[in-house]
Amino acid sequence: MKILFLYTELAGYFVSCINTLSQKADEVHIVRWPVNKEAPFEFTFATNVFVRNRSDFTNGELLQEVKKINPDKIICSGWIDKGYLAVCRAFKGKIPTIMSMDNHWQGSARQQVMRLIAPFTLHRCFSQAWVPGDAQKSYALKLGFTEDKICTGFYSADTGHFSELFKNIHPQKKENFPRRIIYAGRYIESKGIHTLWNAFIKAVEKTQYPWELWCLGTGELYDQRVIHPNIRHFGFVQPADLKRYLSETGVFILPSNFEPWGVVVHEMAASGMPLICSDKVGAVSLFLQPGVNGFLFEAGNEKGLEELLLKVMALNDDELYKMGELSHELAQKITPQSWVETVLTKL
Protein backbone atom coordinates (compact mmCIF):
# COMPACT_ATOMS: atom_id res chain seq x y z
CA MET A 1 0.00 0.00 0.00
CA LYS A 2 1.17 3.53 -0.84
CA ILE A 3 -0.11 6.44 1.22
CA LEU A 4 0.40 10.05 0.11
CA PHE A 5 0.17 13.05 2.44
CA LEU A 6 -0.20 16.52 0.94
CA TYR A 7 0.87 18.43 4.02
CA THR A 8 1.65 21.90 5.30
CA GLU A 9 4.41 22.33 7.93
CA LEU A 10 5.76 19.12 9.43
CA ALA A 11 5.97 18.64 13.20
CA GLY A 12 7.55 15.99 15.37
CA TYR A 13 4.29 14.37 16.42
CA PHE A 14 3.27 13.91 12.77
CA VAL A 15 6.65 12.40 11.89
CA SER A 16 6.25 9.92 14.76
CA CYS A 17 2.91 8.81 13.34
CA ILE A 18 4.39 8.59 9.84
CA ASN A 19 7.28 6.41 10.99
CA THR A 20 4.82 4.14 12.81
CA LEU A 21 2.73 3.93 9.62
CA SER A 22 5.86 3.04 7.63
CA GLN A 23 6.03 -0.25 9.54
CA LYS A 24 2.75 -1.39 7.95
CA ALA A 25 2.59 0.48 4.62
CA ASP A 26 4.88 -0.33 1.70
CA GLU A 27 5.58 3.32 0.95
CA VAL A 28 4.66 6.62 2.58
CA HIS A 29 5.02 9.77 0.49
CA ILE A 30 4.87 13.33 1.82
CA VAL A 31 4.75 16.64 0.01
CA ARG A 32 5.39 19.37 2.57
CA TRP A 33 5.61 23.12 2.93
CA PRO A 34 8.87 24.74 4.17
CA VAL A 35 9.89 24.39 7.82
CA ASN A 36 8.60 27.19 10.04
CA LYS A 37 11.53 29.40 11.06
CA GLU A 38 9.96 29.85 14.50
CA ALA A 39 9.93 26.07 15.03
CA PRO A 40 12.97 24.66 13.19
CA PHE A 41 12.43 21.01 14.06
CA GLU A 42 14.87 18.38 12.84
CA PHE A 43 13.31 15.15 11.54
CA THR A 44 14.43 11.59 10.83
CA PHE A 45 12.31 9.35 8.62
CA ALA A 46 12.13 5.62 8.01
CA THR A 47 13.72 4.38 4.77
CA ASN A 48 10.39 3.83 3.03
CA VAL A 49 9.20 7.39 3.71
CA PHE A 50 9.79 9.75 0.79
CA VAL A 51 9.61 13.50 1.39
CA ARG A 52 9.24 16.15 -1.32
CA ASN A 53 9.21 19.92 -1.02
CA ARG A 54 6.07 21.61 -2.29
CA SER A 55 8.16 24.52 -3.57
CA ASP A 56 9.87 22.20 -6.08
CA PHE A 57 6.68 21.72 -8.10
CA THR A 58 4.23 23.86 -10.00
CA ASN A 59 0.62 22.73 -9.68
CA GLY A 60 0.84 20.86 -12.96
CA GLU A 61 4.16 19.23 -12.09
CA LEU A 62 2.80 18.12 -8.74
CA LEU A 63 -0.11 16.33 -10.40
CA GLN A 64 2.25 14.50 -12.75
CA GLU A 65 4.48 13.53 -9.80
CA VAL A 66 1.52 12.09 -7.91
CA LYS A 67 0.45 10.11 -10.95
CA LYS A 68 3.92 8.55 -10.97
CA ILE A 69 3.59 7.66 -7.28
CA ASN A 70 0.17 6.11 -7.97
CA PRO A 71 -1.01 6.18 -4.32
CA ASP A 72 -3.73 4.04 -2.79
CA LYS A 73 -4.92 6.88 -0.53
CA ILE A 74 -4.35 10.64 -0.41
CA ILE A 75 -4.63 12.63 2.82
CA CYS A 76 -4.58 16.39 2.32
CA SER A 77 -4.17 19.25 4.81
CA GLY A 78 -7.25 21.43 4.38
CA TRP A 79 -8.17 23.30 1.23
CA ILE A 80 -5.71 26.21 1.16
CA ASP A 81 -3.28 24.84 -1.47
CA LYS A 82 -4.84 24.92 -4.95
CA GLY A 83 -2.27 22.47 -6.27
CA TYR A 84 -3.21 19.97 -3.58
CA LEU A 85 -6.89 20.42 -4.45
CA ALA A 86 -6.17 19.76 -8.12
CA VAL A 87 -4.45 16.49 -7.23
CA CYS A 88 -7.33 15.35 -5.04
CA ARG A 89 -9.87 16.33 -7.68
CA ALA A 90 -8.02 14.23 -10.27
CA PHE A 91 -8.06 11.16 -8.01
CA LYS A 92 -11.51 11.57 -6.42
CA GLY A 93 -13.66 8.52 -7.12
CA LYS A 94 -10.64 6.36 -7.96
CA ILE A 95 -9.11 6.15 -4.49
CA PRO A 96 -10.00 7.61 -1.08
CA THR A 97 -9.14 11.32 -0.98
CA ILE A 98 -9.25 12.52 2.62
CA MET A 99 -9.38 16.10 3.83
CA SER A 100 -7.89 16.89 7.22
CA MET A 101 -8.68 20.09 9.11
CA ASP A 102 -8.59 21.45 12.66
CA ASN A 103 -11.01 24.38 12.25
CA HIS A 104 -13.80 24.83 14.82
CA TRP A 105 -17.27 25.80 13.65
CA GLN A 106 -17.78 29.41 14.77
CA GLY A 107 -20.52 30.48 12.41
CA SER A 108 -18.48 33.27 10.82
CA ALA A 109 -19.45 34.75 7.47
CA ARG A 110 -16.54 32.98 5.80
CA GLN A 111 -17.57 29.62 7.27
CA GLN A 112 -21.18 30.17 6.23
CA VAL A 113 -20.00 30.80 2.66
CA MET A 114 -17.79 27.70 2.77
CA ARG A 115 -20.74 25.62 3.91
CA LEU A 116 -22.76 26.83 0.93
CA ILE A 117 -20.06 26.25 -1.68
CA ALA A 118 -18.66 22.99 -0.23
CA PRO A 119 -20.79 20.75 -2.50
CA PHE A 120 -19.25 22.45 -5.54
CA THR A 121 -15.69 22.73 -4.21
CA LEU A 122 -14.65 20.43 -1.37
CA HIS A 123 -16.84 17.52 -2.39
CA ARG A 124 -15.38 17.56 -5.89
CA CYS A 125 -12.00 16.88 -4.26
CA PHE A 126 -12.59 14.85 -1.12
CA SER A 127 -14.43 11.65 -0.31
CA GLN A 128 -13.93 11.81 3.47
CA ALA A 129 -12.77 14.04 6.34
CA TRP A 130 -10.34 13.32 9.17
CA VAL A 131 -10.37 15.73 12.10
CA PRO A 132 -8.86 15.92 15.61
CA GLY A 133 -12.02 15.95 17.75
CA ASP A 134 -15.70 16.69 18.13
CA ALA A 135 -15.41 20.48 17.67
CA GLN A 136 -13.95 19.92 14.20
CA LYS A 137 -16.37 17.10 13.47
CA SER A 138 -19.31 19.49 13.90
CA TYR A 139 -17.80 21.74 11.23
CA ALA A 140 -17.20 18.78 8.89
CA LEU A 141 -20.87 17.83 9.27
CA LYS A 142 -21.91 21.36 8.33
CA LEU A 143 -19.67 21.11 5.27
CA GLY A 144 -21.78 18.16 4.13
CA PHE A 145 -19.65 15.17 5.13
CA THR A 146 -21.90 12.47 6.56
CA GLU A 147 -21.24 10.81 9.92
CA ASP A 148 -19.84 7.68 8.30
CA LYS A 149 -17.39 9.76 6.22
CA ILE A 150 -15.78 11.53 9.19
CA CYS A 151 -13.06 10.11 11.45
CA THR A 152 -11.59 11.74 14.55
CA GLY A 153 -8.11 11.40 16.06
CA PHE A 154 -6.15 13.16 13.32
CA TYR A 155 -3.55 14.52 15.74
CA SER A 156 -1.55 12.26 18.03
CA ALA A 157 1.41 13.01 20.22
CA ASP A 158 4.39 10.66 20.17
CA THR A 159 2.93 8.92 23.22
CA GLY A 160 5.66 6.28 23.26
CA HIS A 161 8.36 8.91 23.68
CA PHE A 162 6.51 10.97 26.28
CA SER A 163 5.32 7.90 28.18
CA GLU A 164 8.96 6.82 28.44
CA LEU A 165 9.76 10.23 29.89
CA PHE A 166 6.90 9.72 32.34
CA LYS A 167 8.38 6.41 33.53
CA ASN A 168 11.83 7.95 33.95
CA ILE A 169 11.06 11.29 35.55
CA HIS A 170 7.66 11.13 37.23
CA PRO A 171 8.67 8.84 40.15
CA GLN A 172 11.39 11.34 41.08
CA LYS A 173 8.71 13.98 41.69
CA LYS A 174 6.88 12.03 44.38
CA GLU A 175 8.97 13.26 47.29
CA ASN A 176 9.87 16.71 46.02
CA PHE A 177 7.44 17.93 43.37
CA PRO A 178 9.04 20.73 41.27
CA ARG A 179 7.41 24.06 42.02
CA ARG A 180 7.84 25.22 38.45
CA ILE A 181 5.27 25.81 35.71
CA ILE A 182 6.34 25.23 32.11
CA TYR A 183 5.04 26.88 28.94
CA ALA A 184 6.10 25.46 25.56
CA GLY A 185 4.96 27.28 22.45
CA ARG A 186 5.53 30.20 20.14
CA TYR A 187 5.84 33.74 21.43
CA ILE A 188 2.87 35.16 19.54
CA GLU A 189 -0.22 37.08 20.60
CA SER A 190 -2.71 34.24 20.04
CA LYS A 191 -0.91 32.11 22.65
CA GLY A 192 -1.97 34.50 25.45
CA ILE A 193 1.57 34.82 26.77
CA HIS A 194 1.15 38.37 28.09
CA THR A 195 -1.87 37.21 30.09
CA LEU A 196 0.28 34.38 31.42
CA TRP A 197 3.23 36.54 32.40
CA ASN A 198 1.12 39.23 34.06
CA ALA A 199 -1.03 36.74 35.97
CA PHE A 200 1.99 34.71 37.08
CA ILE A 201 3.85 37.75 38.41
CA LYS A 202 0.82 38.88 40.41
CA ALA A 203 0.24 35.37 41.77
CA VAL A 204 3.83 34.61 42.71
CA GLU A 205 4.09 37.91 44.59
CA LYS A 206 1.05 36.93 46.68
CA THR A 207 2.13 33.43 47.63
CA GLN A 208 4.61 32.14 50.17
CA TYR A 209 5.69 29.37 47.78
CA PRO A 210 8.73 30.10 45.53
CA TRP A 211 7.23 29.03 42.20
CA GLU A 212 8.96 29.70 38.86
CA LEU A 213 7.69 29.92 35.30
CA TRP A 214 9.87 28.34 32.60
CA CYS A 215 9.08 29.36 29.02
CA LEU A 216 10.27 27.38 25.99
CA GLY A 217 9.92 28.76 22.47
CA THR A 218 10.51 31.73 20.26
CA GLY A 219 8.58 33.98 17.92
CA GLU A 220 7.83 37.57 16.96
CA LEU A 221 7.20 38.62 20.59
CA TYR A 222 10.36 37.09 22.00
CA ASP A 223 12.09 40.46 22.20
CA GLN A 224 9.12 41.73 24.22
CA ARG A 225 9.37 38.94 26.78
CA VAL A 226 8.82 39.90 30.40
CA ILE A 227 11.94 39.90 32.55
CA HIS A 228 11.31 38.78 36.14
CA PRO A 229 13.43 36.86 38.64
CA ASN A 230 10.87 34.03 38.77
CA ILE A 231 10.45 33.76 34.98
CA ARG A 232 13.06 32.06 32.80
CA HIS A 233 13.16 32.07 28.97
CA PHE A 234 15.04 29.27 27.21
CA GLY A 235 14.29 29.90 23.51
CA PHE A 236 13.50 27.12 21.06
CA VAL A 237 14.20 23.60 22.36
CA GLN A 238 14.43 20.51 20.15
CA PRO A 239 12.11 17.67 21.30
CA ALA A 240 15.13 15.47 22.02
CA ASP A 241 16.25 17.99 24.64
CA LEU A 242 12.92 18.26 26.46
CA LYS A 243 13.69 15.66 29.13
CA ARG A 244 15.81 18.05 31.18
CA TYR A 245 13.10 20.70 31.26
CA LEU A 246 10.26 18.28 32.01
CA SER A 247 12.20 16.62 34.82
CA GLU A 248 12.72 19.98 36.52
CA THR A 249 9.19 21.37 36.10
CA GLY A 250 5.89 20.20 37.53
CA VAL A 251 2.85 21.80 35.84
CA PHE A 252 2.18 22.63 32.18
CA ILE A 253 0.26 25.71 31.06
CA LEU A 254 -1.20 26.72 27.68
CA PRO A 255 -3.04 30.07 27.97
CA SER A 256 -4.00 30.45 24.29
CA ASN A 257 -6.63 32.91 23.15
CA PHE A 258 -7.21 30.59 20.20
CA GLU A 259 -5.85 27.06 19.78
CA PRO A 260 -7.69 24.79 17.31
CA TRP A 261 -6.18 21.71 18.98
CA GLY A 262 -2.77 21.91 20.68
CA VAL A 263 -0.87 18.61 20.45
CA VAL A 264 1.49 19.93 23.14
CA VAL A 265 -1.35 19.37 25.65
CA HIS A 266 -1.39 15.68 24.67
CA GLU A 267 2.41 15.52 24.93
CA MET A 268 2.53 17.10 28.37
CA ALA A 269 -0.31 14.91 29.62
CA ALA A 270 1.55 11.80 28.43
CA SER A 271 4.66 12.95 30.29
CA GLY A 272 2.65 13.20 33.52
CA MET A 273 2.04 16.92 33.89
CA PRO A 274 -0.97 18.45 35.64
CA LEU A 275 -2.49 20.85 33.08
CA ILE A 276 -3.65 24.46 33.14
CA CYS A 277 -5.32 25.52 29.89
CA SER A 278 -7.62 28.21 28.60
CA ASP A 279 -11.08 27.25 27.44
CA LYS A 280 -10.06 28.01 23.84
CA VAL A 281 -7.67 25.03 23.59
CA GLY A 282 -9.30 22.28 21.54
CA ALA A 283 -7.35 19.37 23.02
CA VAL A 284 -8.78 19.91 26.50
CA SER A 285 -11.91 18.08 25.34
CA LEU A 286 -9.95 14.82 25.49
CA PHE A 287 -7.03 15.36 27.81
CA LEU A 288 -8.12 17.70 30.62
CA GLN A 289 -10.76 16.95 33.21
CA PRO A 290 -11.13 20.05 35.42
CA GLY A 291 -10.36 19.32 39.04
CA VAL A 292 -9.07 15.86 38.16
CA ASN A 293 -5.83 16.32 36.22
CA GLY A 294 -5.83 20.09 35.81
CA PHE A 295 -7.81 23.29 35.55
CA LEU A 296 -9.49 25.48 32.93
CA PHE A 297 -9.75 29.26 32.87
CA GLU A 298 -11.46 31.75 30.57
CA ALA A 299 -9.09 32.79 27.77
CA GLY A 300 -7.76 36.30 28.24
CA ASN A 301 -9.05 36.56 31.82
CA GLU A 302 -5.90 37.67 33.64
CA LYS A 303 -7.58 37.88 37.04
CA GLY A 304 -9.14 34.45 36.62
CA LEU A 305 -5.77 32.95 35.70
CA GLU A 306 -4.09 34.68 38.65
CA GLU A 307 -6.63 33.15 41.05
CA LEU A 308 -6.20 29.74 39.43
CA LEU A 309 -2.41 29.93 39.68
CA LEU A 310 -2.71 30.75 43.39
CA LYS A 311 -4.93 27.69 43.79
CA VAL A 312 -2.40 25.46 42.02
CA MET A 313 0.52 26.93 43.96
CA ALA A 314 -1.23 26.01 47.22
CA LEU A 315 -1.64 22.31 46.32
CA ASN A 316 0.62 19.88 48.12
CA ASP A 317 3.11 17.52 46.47
CA ASP A 318 0.84 14.48 46.71
CA GLU A 319 -2.10 16.27 45.08
CA LEU A 320 0.05 17.50 42.18
CA TYR A 321 1.72 14.10 41.77
CA LYS A 322 -1.62 12.28 41.52
CA MET A 323 -2.93 14.80 38.99
CA GLY A 324 0.13 14.06 36.83
CA GLU A 325 -0.61 10.33 36.96
CA LEU A 326 -4.18 10.93 35.83
CA SER A 327 -2.93 13.11 32.96
CA HIS A 328 -0.76 10.22 31.78
CA GLU A 329 -3.76 7.88 31.81
CA LEU A 330 -5.93 10.28 29.82
CA ALA A 331 -3.17 10.71 27.22
CA GLN A 332 -3.58 7.09 26.10
CA LYS A 333 -6.89 7.87 24.37
CA ILE A 334 -5.00 8.52 21.12
CA THR A 335 -1.65 7.02 20.12
CA PRO A 336 0.37 6.71 16.90
CA GLN A 337 -0.84 3.10 16.76
CA SER A 338 -4.51 4.12 16.81
CA TRP A 339 -3.66 6.82 14.23
CA VAL A 340 -2.18 4.18 11.91
CA GLU A 341 -5.21 1.95 12.45
CA THR A 342 -7.42 4.80 11.25
CA VAL A 343 -5.30 5.35 8.13
CA LEU A 344 -5.30 1.68 7.17
CA THR A 345 -8.79 0.50 8.10
CA LYS A 346 -11.16 3.42 8.61
CA LEU A 347 -10.33 5.88 5.81
Wavefront OBJ file of the C-alpha trace (Angstrom):
o trace
v 0.000 0.000 0.000
v 1.171 3.528 -0.840
v -0.107 6.445 1.219
v 0.395 10.049 0.105
v 0.170 13.050 2.442
v -0.204 16.516 0.943
v 0.868 18.430 4.016
v 1.649 21.896 5.302
v 4.414 22.329 7.932
v 5.758 19.118 9.429
v 5.967 18.638 13.196
v 7.551 15.987 15.365
v 4.290 14.366 16.419
v 3.270 13.906 12.773
v 6.654 12.397 11.890
v 6.254 9.923 14.756
v 2.908 8.812 13.335
v 4.389 8.588 9.835
v 7.278 6.406 10.992
v 4.815 4.143 12.812
v 2.735 3.933 9.618
v 5.859 3.036 7.627
v 6.030 -0.251 9.537
v 2.755 -1.385 7.945
v 2.586 0.475 4.623
v 4.880 -0.334 1.698
v 5.583 3.319 0.947
v 4.661 6.616 2.575
v 5.019 9.771 0.487
v 4.874 13.330 1.816
v 4.755 16.645 0.012
v 5.389 19.367 2.567
v 5.607 23.119 2.926
v 8.868 24.739 4.174
v 9.894 24.389 7.819
v 8.599 27.194 10.039
v 11.528 29.402 11.056
v 9.960 29.848 14.499
v 9.935 26.073 15.029
v 12.970 24.660 13.191
v 12.428 21.005 14.059
v 14.868 18.381 12.837
v 13.314 15.154 11.536
v 14.434 11.589 10.832
v 12.312 9.350 8.620
v 12.125 5.616 8.009
v 13.722 4.384 4.770
v 10.387 3.828 3.025
v 9.196 7.393 3.706
v 9.789 9.748 0.792
v 9.609 13.496 1.388
v 9.236 16.148 -1.317
v 9.207 19.922 -1.017
v 6.066 21.615 -2.294
v 8.160 24.519 -3.574
v 9.875 22.198 -6.082
v 6.679 21.717 -8.095
v 4.225 23.862 -9.998
v 0.620 22.734 -9.684
v 0.842 20.857 -12.960
v 4.156 19.230 -12.095
v 2.800 18.124 -8.741
v -0.114 16.326 -10.397
v 2.248 14.497 -12.752
v 4.479 13.526 -9.799
v 1.516 12.094 -7.906
v 0.448 10.113 -10.955
v 3.921 8.547 -10.965
v 3.586 7.662 -7.281
v 0.171 6.109 -7.973
v -1.005 6.184 -4.322
v -3.732 4.044 -2.791
v -4.921 6.883 -0.530
v -4.349 10.637 -0.412
v -4.633 12.628 2.819
v -4.581 16.392 2.321
v -4.171 19.246 4.814
v -7.246 21.426 4.380
v -8.168 23.300 1.231
v -5.713 26.212 1.156
v -3.281 24.837 -1.467
v -4.841 24.915 -4.945
v -2.271 22.465 -6.269
v -3.209 19.970 -3.582
v -6.891 20.422 -4.450
v -6.174 19.762 -8.118
v -4.452 16.488 -7.229
v -7.330 15.347 -5.040
v -9.869 16.335 -7.676
v -8.024 14.231 -10.267
v -8.060 11.155 -8.006
v -11.510 11.575 -6.419
v -13.655 8.520 -7.116
v -10.641 6.365 -7.965
v -9.110 6.153 -4.494
v -9.998 7.612 -1.076
v -9.136 11.321 -0.975
v -9.255 12.517 2.616
v -9.377 16.103 3.826
v -7.893 16.888 7.220
v -8.682 20.090 9.114
v -8.586 21.452 12.656
v -11.010 24.375 12.248
v -13.797 24.827 14.817
v -17.272 25.798 13.652
v -17.779 29.409 14.768
v -20.519 30.480 12.409
v -18.484 33.267 10.824
v -19.450 34.747 7.475
v -16.539 32.977 5.801
v -17.569 29.616 7.274
v -21.180 30.169 6.230
v -19.999 30.796 2.665
v -17.789 27.700 2.773
v -20.736 25.624 3.915
v -22.760 26.833 0.934
v -20.060 26.246 -1.677
v -18.658 22.994 -0.231
v -20.793 20.753 -2.504
v -19.248 22.451 -5.544
v -15.686 22.726 -4.213
v -14.654 20.432 -1.372
v -16.840 17.515 -2.389
v -15.381 17.561 -5.891
v -11.998 16.883 -4.259
v -12.595 14.849 -1.115
v -14.427 11.646 -0.311
v -13.927 11.814 3.470
v -12.770 14.038 6.339
v -10.342 13.317 9.173
v -10.375 15.732 12.102
v -8.859 15.918 15.608
v -12.015 15.954 17.747
v -15.701 16.687 18.130
v -15.408 20.478 17.673
v -13.949 19.922 14.201
v -16.372 17.101 13.470
v -19.305 19.486 13.904
v -17.797 21.735 11.226
v -17.197 18.780 8.890
v -20.868 17.826 9.272
v -21.912 21.356 8.334
v -19.671 21.108 5.274
v -21.779 18.161 4.129
v -19.654 15.174 5.134
v -21.898 12.470 6.560
v -21.242 10.815 9.919
v -19.841 7.676 8.296
v -17.390 9.761 6.220
v -15.775 11.526 9.195
v -13.065 10.106 11.448
v -11.592 11.744 14.551
v -8.109 11.395 16.057
v -6.154 13.160 13.321
v -3.552 14.522 15.744
v -1.551 12.260 18.026
v 1.414 13.009 20.221
v 4.392 10.661 20.174
v 2.932 8.925 23.216
v 5.658 6.279 23.259
v 8.357 8.910 23.679
v 6.505 10.967 26.277
v 5.324 7.896 28.184
v 8.956 6.821 28.435
v 9.756 10.229 29.889
v 6.904 9.721 32.342
v 8.378 6.413 33.525
v 11.829 7.948 33.947
v 11.065 11.288 35.550
v 7.661 11.125 37.233
v 8.674 8.839 40.151
v 11.388 11.343 41.076
v 8.711 13.985 41.686
v 6.881 12.025 44.377
v 8.965 13.261 47.291
v 9.866 16.707 46.016
v 7.440 17.933 43.371
v 9.041 20.726 41.268
v 7.408 24.059 42.020
v 7.838 25.221 38.454
v 5.272 25.810 35.707
v 6.342 25.226 32.109
v 5.035 26.881 28.938
v 6.100 25.460 25.560
v 4.957 27.285 22.453
v 5.532 30.196 20.144
v 5.841 33.736 21.434
v 2.874 35.155 19.542
v -0.223 37.081 20.604
v -2.706 34.242 20.044
v -0.910 32.111 22.655
v -1.968 34.497 25.445
v 1.570 34.815 26.769
v 1.153 38.368 28.092
v -1.870 37.209 30.086
v 0.282 34.376 31.422
v 3.234 36.541 32.403
v 1.119 39.232 34.057
v -1.027 36.736 35.970
v 1.988 34.711 37.078
v 3.851 37.754 38.411
v 0.818 38.882 40.413
v 0.244 35.369 41.768
v 3.832 34.614 42.711
v 4.088 37.906 44.586
v 1.048 36.933 46.677
v 2.126 33.433 47.635
v 4.608 32.144 50.166
v 5.688 29.367 47.784
v 8.727 30.100 45.529
v 7.227 29.030 42.196
v 8.959 29.698 38.863
v 7.688 29.916 35.296
v 9.874 28.343 32.596
v 9.082 29.363 29.015
v 10.269 27.382 25.989
v 9.923 28.761 22.471
v 10.514 31.734 20.258
v 8.579 33.985 17.921
v 7.826 37.566 16.962
v 7.196 38.618 20.590
v 10.365 37.087 21.996
v 12.089 40.462 22.205
v 9.117 41.728 24.218
v 9.369 38.941 26.785
v 8.820 39.904 30.399
v 11.939 39.899 32.547
v 11.312 38.781 36.135
v 13.434 36.864 38.643
v 10.867 34.030 38.766
v 10.447 33.757 34.976
v 13.057 32.059 32.796
v 13.155 32.074 28.970
v 15.038 29.271 27.209
v 14.286 29.901 23.515
v 13.502 27.124 21.063
v 14.195 23.602 22.356
v 14.427 20.508 20.155
v 12.109 17.672 21.299
v 15.134 15.465 22.018
v 16.249 17.986 24.642
v 12.917 18.256 26.458
v 13.688 15.657 29.127
v 15.808 18.050 31.184
v 13.099 20.696 31.261
v 10.261 18.285 32.015
v 12.195 16.624 34.820
v 12.721 19.978 36.522
v 9.189 21.367 36.104
v 5.891 20.198 37.529
v 2.849 21.799 35.837
v 2.176 22.629 32.183
v 0.257 25.706 31.060
v -1.203 26.720 27.679
v -3.045 30.068 27.968
v -3.998 30.449 24.293
v -6.629 32.914 23.152
v -7.212 30.595 20.202
v -5.850 27.059 19.776
v -7.693 24.790 17.315
v -6.178 21.709 18.983
v -2.774 21.907 20.681
v -0.866 18.610 20.452
v 1.485 19.934 23.139
v -1.350 19.369 25.650
v -1.390 15.676 24.674
v 2.412 15.524 24.934
v 2.528 17.102 28.368
v -0.306 14.913 29.617
v 1.552 11.804 28.432
v 4.655 12.945 30.295
v 2.648 13.204 33.525
v 2.036 16.923 33.893
v -0.971 18.454 35.636
v -2.487 20.851 33.078
v -3.651 24.462 33.139
v -5.321 25.525 29.890
v -7.616 28.206 28.602
v -11.081 27.249 27.438
v -10.056 28.012 23.844
v -7.670 25.033 23.593
v -9.298 22.280 21.540
v -7.345 19.369 23.021
v -8.784 19.906 26.503
v -11.913 18.084 25.338
v -9.948 14.816 25.493
v -7.034 15.362 27.811
v -8.119 17.704 30.617
v -10.761 16.946 33.215
v -11.129 20.052 35.418
v -10.358 19.323 39.043
v -9.072 15.855 38.159
v -5.826 16.325 36.223
v -5.833 20.089 35.813
v -7.808 23.293 35.552
v -9.494 25.483 32.932
v -9.752 29.259 32.870
v -11.464 31.746 30.569
v -9.095 32.786 27.773
v -7.765 36.304 28.240
v -9.054 36.555 31.818
v -5.904 37.671 33.642
v -7.577 37.884 37.042
v -9.136 34.452 36.618
v -5.768 32.954 35.704
v -4.087 34.677 38.654
v -6.628 33.147 41.051
v -6.204 29.740 39.430
v -2.413 29.934 39.679
v -2.711 30.748 43.387
v -4.932 27.694 43.785
v -2.398 25.456 42.019
v 0.521 26.927 43.955
v -1.230 26.010 47.222
v -1.642 22.311 46.319
v 0.624 19.883 48.121
v 3.112 17.523 46.471
v 0.844 14.484 46.713
v -2.100 16.274 45.075
v 0.054 17.497 42.185
v 1.719 14.098 41.772
v -1.619 12.280 41.520
v -2.929 14.803 38.990
v 0.126 14.061 36.830
v -0.606 10.329 36.959
v -4.178 10.931 35.830
v -2.926 13.110 32.955
v -0.765 10.224 31.776
v -3.763 7.880 31.811
v -5.927 10.285 29.823
v -3.169 10.707 27.224
v -3.578 7.092 26.096
v -6.887 7.869 24.372
v -5.000 8.524 21.123
v -1.655 7.017 20.117
v 0.374 6.711 16.900
v -0.843 3.098 16.759
v -4.511 4.124 16.812
v -3.657 6.822 14.233
v -2.184 4.179 11.909
v -5.205 1.951 12.448
v -7.423 4.798 11.251
v -5.295 5.347 8.131
v -5.299 1.677 7.174
v -8.793 0.500 8.101
v -11.162 3.423 8.608
v -10.325 5.878 5.810
l 1 2 3 4 5 6 7 8 9 10 11 12 13 14 15 16 17 18 19 20 21 22 23 24 25 26 27 28 29 30 31 32 33 34 35 36 37 38 39 40 41 42 43 44 45 46 47 48 49 50 51 52 53 54 55 56 57 58 59 60 61 62 63 64 65 66 67 68 69 70 71 72 73 74 75 76 77 78 79 80 81 82 83 84 85 86 87 88 89 90 91 92 93 94 95 96 97 98 99 100 101 102 103 104 105 106 107 108 109 110 111 112 113 114 115 116 117 118 119 120 121 122 123 124 125 126 127 128 129 130 131 132 133 134 135 136 137 138 139 140 141 142 143 144 145 146 147 148 149 150 151 152 153 154 155 156 157 158 159 160 161 162 163 164 165 166 167 168 169 170 171 172 173 174 175 176 177 178 179 180 181 182 183 184 185 186 187 188 189 190 191 192 193 194 195 196 197 198 199 200 201 202 203 204 205 206 207 208 209 210 211 212 213 214 215 216 217 218 219 220 221 222 223 224 225 226 227 228 229 230 231 232 233 234 235 236 237 238 239 240 241 242 243 244 245 246 247 248 249 250 251 252 253 254 255 256 257 258 259 260 261 262 263 264 265 266 267 268 269 270 271 272 273 274 275 276 277 278 279 280 281 282 283 284 285 286 287 288 289 290 291 292 293 294 295 296 297 298 299 300 301 302 303 304 305 306 307 308 309 310 311 312 313 314 315 316 317 318 319 320 321 322 323 324 325 326 327 328 329 330 331 332 333 334 335 336 337 338 339 340 341 342 343 344 345 346 347
